[in-house]
């Protein structure tokens, strides 16, 4: 098996307006840049309130730009809104919220080969949404 180093993070909850978790992110950046994995994968809730505050996503993208390794991401409900499940909370997913996310982090579902690994990333917030993007994702 080919050697492949990955660091996975989630729930970074970054925000310029409410920088509660920036010290945690500073530690992540220092560690990642020191150990130089092949990539960092952020698996959602990248922003604190990106579904309501587009600048939280812009700030999150700026912060990820401090990394010296490739970055891949998958959106969470704090990034684009929640799926329309009756048990969901907060604003629902929308094409507008998805577009703001994509403008900062690229596509929200992707596949990638790396070393002996094959990654399949899905936008879980689309599941059960009934949006055309849900059918396209499948």
N, C-alpha and C positions, 0 to 999 in steps of 0.2 A: 504494500500500500504506500502510495506517495505521501510524503509528509506535507501536512496542510495545517496551519495554525489559524484558528478562528477565535475571536472574542465576540461574545453575544451579550448585549445589554437590552434592557427594556425598562419602561416606566421611568425614563429620564426626566420627564415633566419640566422641560426647560422653558423659561419665560424671562424676557427682559424686564417686564413690568413687575413681576413677582419672582425675583431670583432666588427663591428658597433653596433650590437644588443645584445651583451653579457650583458651589464648592464640591459637591459630589462629582459633578461633571469634570471639574478641573482635575480631580484625582484620576478619573477615567482617562482623560486626555494624556496626562503625564505618564500613566502606566502603559497605555497603548503605544504612545510614541517611543517609549523606552524599549518595549519588548518586540515591537514591529511584527505583529501577526500578519498573515496574508490578507486578512480583511476584518472589519468590524461589522457586525450585523445588529441593527437596532430593530427589535421586533414589536415596536408599537408604544403608543403613549409617549412619543418623542417630545411633544410639547405639553405644557401644563393645561392650556385651554385653547388649543389651536382650532377647535371646532367653532369657537366664538370670536377668537382674537387672532386674526391672520398674522399679526406681528410675532406671535409666539412661534409660529412655524418658520417665519423668516429668521428669527433669532436662533432657533434650533438648527437651521441650516448653516448659519454663520458659525455656530459652535462646532458643528460636525466638520466644518472646513478647517478647523484647527488640527485635525488629525492628519497624520502623514502616511496613512494607509488607505486603501480603497474602502469605501463605506457603501453598504447596501441597507435598505430599510423597508419595513412593512408598516402601513398605518394602523393605528389603534383608534378607539372611540374618542380619545382626547385630541386626536389629530383631524378627523374628518366627520365625527358624529357617530352615533350608535346605530346599529341595525334596528329595524322596526319591531323587534320582539316585544311582546307586552311587558316583559320583565326588564326591558332596557330603561335607561335613565338618560336624561339630557337630550340635547337636540339630535335629530335624526340625520343620517347620512344624506348628502345631496350631491348633485353633480358639481355645483359651485364649490362646495367644500373639498371635493375630490380634486378639482382643478387647482385650487390653491395649494394643496398638498403636492400635487404633481409638479407644479412650478418650482418647488424647492427640492423635492426628493426624487423626482422622476416617476416612472410607472409604479403602480401600486400592486401589481402582481407580475412575477417574473420567474424565469428558470435560469439556472446557471450551473455549469460544470466547473469544479475547482479541485485539482488533484484527483483523487478517487471518489470525490463526493459529487452528488447531483442535488441541487437545491430547487425546491418548488415553493414559491412564496405566493400565498393567496391573500386577498383582501377579505378578511373574515367579516368585516362590517357590511359587505355586500350580500352575504348569505341571508336569504329570506327577505331581501329588500323588495323583490319584484322589479327592480330597476333594469333597464336594458343592459347595463354594465354587468349585472349578475349573470345573465345568460351568456354574454360575451366572455366572461371569465371562465365559465365551464367549457 
